[in-house]
Amino acid sequence: MSFDVAIVGGSFAGLSAALQLARARRRVAVFDTGLRRNRFAAASHGFLAQDGRPPGEIAAQAREQLLRYPTVQWIDAAVSGIAGEADAFEVQAGGRTWLARRIVLATGVSDGLPAIPGLQERWGRHVFHCPYCHGYELGQGRIGVIAVGPVSLHQALLLPEWGRVTFLLNGAFQPGEDDLRELSARGVAVEAAPILAIEGEARVVLEGGRVEDFAGLFVASRTEPASPVAQQMGCALDESPLGRCVRTGPMKDTSVPGVFACGDLARAAGNVALAVGDGAMAGAAVHRSLMFGLG
């Protein structure tokens, strides 16, 4: 089948891009596997009119509204590869080939976490990466920041807005004298003992058997594109302190003509609100390129 636009990824950015194109009466195919980045979180915060709502419910309602447009087709399949060029892309998914004039990559990213027993199981529920998304609900209680490198210093200095912070170095970062002065000025305690495990909700077991209880833990995950499609197509990537993302211009165009990217895949950091805005920009930009051409 042939479409004006193939959107790879049906989470918040992909849904938003598709909506702009559907409202322009363009033929759109959305390819999705259902694995949203925030699927581990019980509630989404900081998104106007949806604050505190389960993210799965927001995505499900958005999909329902999108599919009311007759030019949209939803395809429950992972995209295994994309060949061709602008106006003649071939999308491989589910053992079939789909044709599209433009591509929007909205695959999101995967989060790499430190290898601490019990950490992965609590990701999105008691261990977080974004204080704006999850800090308020901790009720100004004790917060632990697990270091993964220099980027964690910023996180430790930021989080006292939301509670009493302990910076757990875990052998991943050694603050300098200036860093220690900044941490002290912000009221941040520093703990050098290695972490053996995370137990309970947010209980940190330290080397030697000492235990510290927290209302929640924060750690800076290392992000990578959740799908290899962008790299396979030759899209340029940027390296940020938090990981790799697809390089885009102001109109969400990538280095490959006819290919656009949005959401967490195309940002150093993000949340639901930013993903939706990013997708809206990408959808409008793709529509303009279909009318007026690339370049």
PyMOL commands that set and color helices and strands:
alter all, ss='L'
color gray80, all
select helices_A, chain A and resi 12-23+55-66+120-122+131-134+136-138+151-161+177-185+229-232+263-266+272-292
alter helices_A, ss='H'
color red, helices_A
select strands_A, chain A and resi 2-8+28-31+72-75+79-85+88-93+96-105+109-112+127-128+142-146+164-168+189-191+195-199+203-206+211-213+216-219+222-225+237-240+243-246+259-261
alter strands_A, ss='S'
color yellow, strands_A
deselect
rebuild
show_as cartoon
